[in-house]
C-alpha cells in the first residue's frame, strides 16, 4: 500500500556496533538495551551498523519495551541480550533506569543502504533518530512509448486481425497465431474479445504495459488495460506459464484471475471485483465468473492487487500476433468498419518500462507488480520506506503512473520479492 507522509507509520534508525549487529542477524541477540526510547508509535527499526561499516544493514519490528533499573534488566534479559556484563555496566554506569526492546522479524538487506543517499548531511545518531518518515521519492515514470498497430485484412479463406509494433529493432520478433477459442490466450488480443467474438463496438480505450530487463531480448507484456467511461479493466498477462490465484487462505488452483474490474460510482468511489478463469487438463483456458468484491482504501487511492511472476521466461514477448476468422464471422459488414473500431480503441500510450539494473530477478527472487488507483498525481508523493521496502533495500525502486482520462491514474509499482512462487503466476488480492 501507499501512504502519505505524516501517517501513523513511523521509522526509527538505531546505531548498533557491528559485533552486535552480527548477533542480531544470527538470532543470538533478541533484546536491545537502551537508555532512551522513542515516544511515538514505531512500526520499523532500521539497524545502522557503525564504523567501519557505516551502512543500514537490516530492519526489525520492535516488540514489547520494558522500563526498569539496570540491575533488574540484566537479571531478566542477560541471556537474550548478546552483551557481556562489563559492557552492560559501562553503558548504564550513570543511569538509574533503562529499557529493554524486544527484537522481532529481523530482515537482513541483500544490499546495505548508505543513509547519505537519503540525507546528504546524515550523522549517525548516538542513540536513535526518526528516519525517513517524510517519505522518499521513487524513480517515477521510467518508460518510453511503444507504437502499436492493429488492423484487419482480407486473406484467402476469410480475414486476419493482426497487432504488431512497427519498431525496426525487432528483426527477430516472434509471429504468433492466436486461435481465440473460447477467447484469446495472448493478452495483446484479449481486450478485443468483446468485439471479435460478440461484435460489440464498445471496446473502450486499450493501453498496454511492457517491461524490459537484463536478459530480456524483446519487451515482455505485463498487462493490458481497458478504459471506459466509468470502468477500468486490468488484464494481467498470463504468459506461457501456469496461473493461480492466491488469497488469505492460500492458493486456489481452480480460480486464477482473468481480469480485474474497477468500477467508479457517482461519488467517485472505486469498487473492485475479480473475474476468474480456469485451465482444463488440455491446457485451454475457459471462463468462469467468480466475484470477490473488495473496497480497499488508503490515503492515495485504492489497492487493486499484485501480480507475482516467477521468471521472465513465462512472459509473452512483443511480436506479431494475429487471428484468422472466417468470412461469415466478420464482426462488421466491411473491413473499413472493423479497422475503424480497432484503430480508434488502441491507445497511443503503450508503456515500455525499464526495470532498474540492480533488481535481482534470479533463482532466489520473483517480480511483484502492484496496481493501485489514484486520483492524485505523483508530484508531491513521498512513499514511506517501510511500506515499499519490506524485504530488502532493492525491493522497490520504481513507480509508474498511467494517466487515464477524468483525472484517474493507475499506479504500478515494481518490487523484487524474496523466494520463488509455487506457480508461474500468482495474483494476490490481500495486501
C-alpha positions in Angstrom: 0.0 0.0 0.0 1.0 3.6 -0.5 0.8 6.1 2.4 1.2 9.8 2.6 4.0 11.4 4.7 2.8 12.1 8.3 0.7 8.9 8.6 0.8 6.7 11.6 3.7 4.7 10.2 7.0 5.8 11.9 10.5 4.6 11.2 13.5 4.8 13.6 17.2 4.4 12.9 19.2 2.7 15.6 23.0 2.9 15.8 24.5 -0.6 16.7 28.1 -1.7 16.8 29.0 -4.3 14.1 29.7 -7.0 16.6 26.2 -6.7 18.0 24.7 -6.4 14.5 26.0 -9.8 13.7 24.4 -11.3 16.8 21.1 -9.7 15.8 21.3 -11.2 12.3 22.1 -14.7 13.6 19.4 -14.6 16.3 21.7 -14.6 19.3 20.6 -11.1 20.3 16.8 -10.7 20.6 16.9 -7.9 23.3 18.4 -4.5 22.7 19.2 -2.4 25.8 18.8 1.4 25.6 19.0 4.4 27.9 16.3 6.2 25.9 13.5 5.0 23.6 11.0 6.7 21.2 7.8 8.2 22.4 5.8 7.8 19.2 4.5 4.5 17.8 7.2 2.9 15.7 6.5 0.2 13.1 10.0 -0.5 11.9 13.5 0.0 13.2 16.4 0.3 10.8 19.7 -1.0 12.0 22.7 1.3 11.3 26.0 -0.6 11.6 28.5 1.9 12.9 32.2 2.3 11.8 33.8 0.8 9.8 30.6 -0.5 8.1 28.5 2.8 8.2 25.6 1.3 6.4 21.9 0.4 7.1 22.1 -3.4 7.0 18.8 -4.7 8.4 15.5 -3.8 9.9 13.3 -5.3 12.7 9.9 -4.8 14.2 10.1 -3.6 17.8 8.0 -5.7 20.2 7.5 -5.2 23.9 9.5 -2.4 25.6 10.3 -2.8 29.3 11.5 0.0 31.6 13.3 -0.9 34.7 16.5 -0.5 36.7 19.7 -1.7 35.1 20.1 -4.5 37.6 16.6 -5.8 37.0 17.0 -5.6 33.3 20.2 -7.6 33.4 18.8 -10.2 35.7 15.8 -10.7 33.4 17.4 -10.4 29.9 21.0 -11.3 30.3 20.9 -14.4 28.1 18.8 -12.8 25.3 20.9 -9.5 25.1 24.0 -10.9 23.5 26.1 -8.5 25.5 28.7 -9.1 28.3 28.2 -7.8 31.8 31.2 -5.4 31.7 29.9 -3.6 28.6 26.4 -3.5 30.1 27.7 -1.9 33.4 29.8 0.6 31.4 26.8 1.6 29.3 24.4 2.1 32.2 27.1 3.4 34.7 25.4 6.8 35.1 21.8 5.7 34.6 19.2 4.8 37.2 16.8 3.2 34.7 16.9 1.8 31.2 14.9 0.0 28.6 14.8 -3.5 27.0 13.5 -3.6 23.5 12.2 -6.9 22.1 13.6 -7.6 18.6 11.1 -9.3 16.1 11.0 -10.1 12.4 14.6 -9.3 11.6 15.2 -8.8 7.8 18.8 -8.5 6.5 19.2 -6.4 3.5 20.8 -8.0 0.5 22.4 -4.7 -0.4 23.2 -2.5 2.6 22.0 1.1 2.2 24.1 4.2 2.6 21.8 6.6 4.6 23.6 9.6 2.9 21.7 8.6 -0.2 18.6 9.9 1.5 20.1 12.6 3.7 23.2 14.3 2.5 24.0 15.8 5.9 23.5 12.5 7.7 25.1 12.0 11.1 24.8 8.7 12.9 22.7 9.1 16.0 24.3 8.4 19.4 21.2 6.6 20.4 18.4 6.7 17.8 16.6 9.1 15.5 13.4 9.2 13.5 14.3 8.4 9.9 12.6 8.8 6.5 9.2 9.4 7.9 8.8 12.3 5.5 8.9 9.7 2.7 11.3 9.2 -0.2 10.7 9.8 -3.8 10.9 6.7 -6.0 12.1 6.8 -9.5 9.0 7.7 -11.4 7.8 7.0 -14.9 10.9 5.5 -16.2 9.4 4.5 -19.5 9.2 5.2 -23.2 6.3 4.8 -25.5 5.9 1.8 -27.9 3.8 2.3 -31.0 1.4 -0.5 -31.8 -0.6 -1.1 -34.9 -3.8 -3.2 -35.3 -5.7 -3.8 -38.5 -7.9 -6.2 -40.4 -7.0 -7.5 -43.8 -8.6 -9.9 -46.3 -7.0 -13.3 -46.8 -7.9 -16.3 -48.9 -10.4 -18.0 -46.6 -11.6 -15.1 -44.6 -10.0 -12.2 -42.6 -6.9 -11.7 -40.5 -6.8 -9.4 -37.4 -3.2 -8.5 -36.6 -1.5 -6.4 -33.9 2.2 -5.6 -34.0 4.8 -2.9 -33.4 6.4 -1.3 -36.5 9.7 -0.8 -34.5 12.6 -1.8 -36.7 14.7 -3.1 -33.9 12.6 -6.2 -33.6 14.1 -8.0 -36.5 13.6 -11.4 -34.9 10.2 -10.8 -33.3 8.0 -13.9 -33.0 5.0 -14.5 -35.1 2.1 -15.9 -33.0 -1.1 -17.3 -34.4 -4.0 -16.8 -31.9 -6.9 -19.3 -32.1 -9.2 -17.3 -30.0 -11.2 -20.3 -28.7 -13.1 -19.8 -26.4 -11.3 -16.5 -26.0 -7.9 -15.0 -26.7 -4.9 -16.5 -24.9 -2.4 -13.9 -26.0 -3.1 -10.8 -23.8 -2.5 -8.4 -26.6 -5.7 -9.6 -28.4 -7.6 -10.4 -25.2 -9.0 -6.8 -24.8 -10.7 -7.1 -28.2 -12.6 -10.3 -27.4 -15.8 -8.4 -26.8 -15.7 -7.1 -30.3 -14.1 -10.0 -32.2 -16.4 -12.7 -30.6 -19.6 -10.8 -29.8 -19.3 -8.0 -32.3 -19.8 -5.2 -29.7 -18.1 -1.9 -30.8 -17.8 -0.7 -27.2 -14.2 -1.8 -26.8 -13.0 1.2 -24.8 -9.5 2.5 -24.9 -6.8 -0.1 -24.7 -3.4 0.5 -23.0 -0.5 -2.0 -22.8 2.4 -2.2 -20.3 5.6 -3.8 -21.3 8.9 -4.3 -19.4 12.5 -4.6 -20.4 15.1 -6.1 -18.1 18.5 -7.6 -18.2 18.4 -10.8 -20.2 15.1 -9.9 -22.0 15.7 -9.7 -25.7 12.3 -8.4 -26.6 9.8 -6.3 -24.5 7.6 -8.6 -22.4 3.9 -7.8 -21.8 2.9 -7.3 -18.1 -0.8 -6.4 -18.6 -3.4 -4.7 -20.8 -5.7 -2.0 -19.5 -9.1 -1.3 -20.9 -10.7 2.1 -20.0 -14.3 3.0 -20.5 -16.3 6.0 -19.1 -16.9 4.5 -15.7 -15.0 1.2 -15.7 -11.4 0.1 -15.9 -10.3 -3.5 -16.6 -6.8 -4.7 -15.8 -5.9 -7.9 -17.7 -2.8 -9.5 -16.2 -0.6 -11.2 -18.8 -0.8 -14.9 -18.4 2.2 -15.6 -20.5 3.1 -19.2 -21.1 3.1 -20.4 -17.5 0.6 -21.9 -15.0 -1.7 -19.3 -13.4 -3.1 -19.4 -9.9 -5.0 -17.2 -7.6 -3.8 -16.5 -4.0 -5.8 -15.2 -1.1 -5.5 -15.3 2.7 -6.3 -19.0 2.8 -3.6 -19.8 0.3 -3.7 -20.9 -3.3 -7.0 -21.6 -5.0 -5.8 -23.6 -8.0 -9.1 -23.5 -9.9 -9.6 -19.8 -9.8 -6.8 -17.7 -11.3 -7.6 -14.1 -12.3 -8.7 -13.4 -15.9 -9.2 -9.7 -15.3 -9.9 -7.2 -12.6 -12.8 -4.8 -12.9 -12.6 -1.4 -11.3 -16.0 0.4 -11.2 -16.4 4.0 -10.2 -19.8 5.1 -8.7 -21.4 8.5 -8.7 -19.5 9.6 -5.6 -16.2 8.8 -7.2 -15.6 5.7 -5.1 -13.9 2.7 -6.5 -15.2 -0.9 -6.2 -13.1 -3.8 -7.3 -14.1 -7.3 -8.3 -12.3 -10.2 -9.9 -13.2 -12.5 -12.7 -11.6 -15.8 -12.7 -10.6 -18.3 -15.3 -9.7 -22.0 -15.1 -7.4 -24.2 -17.0 -8.6 -27.6 -18.3 -6.5 -30.7 -18.5 -5.9 -29.9 -22.2 -4.3 -26.6 -21.3 -7.1 -24.4 -22.8 -8.5 -21.7 -20.6 -12.2 -21.3 -20.2 -14.2 -18.6 -18.5 -15.8 -18.8 -15.1 -17.2 -15.9 -13.2 -16.3 -15.8 -9.5 -16.6 -12.4 -8.0 -14.9 -11.2 -4.8 -15.9 -7.6 -4.1 -13.4 -5.5 -2.2 -13.4 -1.9 -1.2 -9.9 -1.1 -0.1 -8.8 2.5 0.5 -5.7 4.3 1.7 -4.5 7.9 1.6 -3.6 7.9 -2.0 -6.2 5.6 -3.6 -7.3 2.0 -3.8 -5.1 -1.0 -3.8 -6.1 -3.3 -6.7 -3.9 -6.3 -6.4 -0.4 -7.7 -7.0 0.7 -9.9 -9.9 3.6 -12.2 -8.9 5.7 -13.5 -11.7 8.3 -16.3 -11.1 10.6 -15.6 -14.1 10.9 -13.6 -17.3 10.7 -16.8 -19.3 6.9 -17.0 -18.6 6.0 -13.6 -20.1 4.7 -13.1 -23.6 7.1 -11.2 -25.8 6.1 -8.4 -28.1 5.7 -9.7 -31.6 3.3 -10.1 -34.5 0.1 -11.6 -33.1 -2.8 -12.5 -35.4 -6.1 -14.3 -35.5 -7.7 -15.6 -38.6 -11.5 -15.6 -38.8 -14.0 -17.0 -41.3 -15.7 -14.7 -43.7 -19.1 -15.1 -42.1 -17.6 -14.2 -38.7 -16.5 -10.7 -39.5 -17.8 -8.5 -36.6 -18.9 -5.8 -39.0 -20.1 -5.6 -42.7 -16.8 -4.3 -44.1 -13.1 -4.3 -43.3 -13.2 -0.5 -43.1 -15.8 -0.6 -40.3 -13.7 -3.2 -38.4 -10.5 -1.2 -38.8 -12.2 2.0 -37.7 -13.3 0.3 -34.4 -10.0 -1.5 -33.8 -7.7 1.5 -34.5 -9.8 4.0 -32.5 -9.7 1.7 -29.5 -5.9 1.3 -29.4 -4.4 3.9 -27.2 -1.2 5.7 -28.3 0.2 5.1 -24.8 1.9 1.7 -24.6 4.5 1.9 -21.9 7.8 0.2 -22.2 9.2 0.3 -18.6 12.8 -0.4 -17.9 13.4 -2.2 -14.6 16.3 -1.0 -12.5 19.5 -2.9 -13.3 20.1 -3.6 -9.6 16.9 -5.7 -9.5 17.8 -9.4 -8.8 15.4 -11.4 -10.8 17.1 -14.7 -10.4 16.7 -18.2 -8.9 16.0 -16.6 -5.5 13.6 -13.8 -6.4 10.3 -13.2 -8.2 8.9 -10.0 -9.6 5.8 -8.4 -7.9 3.8 -5.9 -9.9 1.3 -4.0 -7.8 -1.6 -1.9 -9.1 -3.5 0.9 -7.4 -6.0 3.5 -8.5 -5.5 7.1 -7.5 -7.0 10.5 -8.4 -3.9 12.4 -7.4 -0.7 12.6 -9.3 2.8 11.8 -8.0 4.2 15.3 -8.0 4.0 15.6 -4.2 4.2 11.9 -3.5 6.6 10.7 -0.8 6.3 7.0 -0.2 7.3 5.6 3.2 10.3 3.3 3.3 8.5 0.7 5.5 5.7 0.4 3.1 7.8 -0.3 0.0 10.9 -1.9 1.4 9.6 -4.7 3.4 12.1 -7.3 2.4 15.3 -5.7 1.2 16.6 -2.3 0.0 16.1 -3.0 -3.7 12.6 -4.2 -3.2 11.0 -1.1 -4.8 12.9 1.4 -6.9 10.3 2.3 -9.4 6.7 3.6 -9.6 4.9 4.3 -12.9 1.7 6.2 -13.4 -0.6 5.7 -16.4 -2.7 8.8 -16.8 -6.3 7.9 -17.7 -9.0 10.4 -18.6 -11.1 12.2 -16.0 -8.2 12.6 -13.6 -7.9 8.9 -12.9 -4.4 7.4 -12.6 -3.3 3.8 -12.5 -0.2 3.4 -10.3 2.1 0.5 -11.0 5.0 -0.4 -8.7 7.7 -2.9 -9.2 9.5 -4.8 -6.5 11.5 -7.9 -6.1 10.1 -10.5 -3.8 12.4 -12.9 -2.0 11.9 -16.6 -2.8 10.2 -18.3 -5.6 6.4 -18.7 -6.0 4.7 -22.1 -6.2 3.4 -21.3 -9.6 4.5 -19.3 -12.6 1.9 -16.5 -11.9 0.1 -15.7 -8.7 -2.5 -12.9 -8.3 -2.6 -11.6 -4.7 -5.7 -9.7 -3.6 -4.6 -9.3 0.0 -2.1 -6.5 1.0 
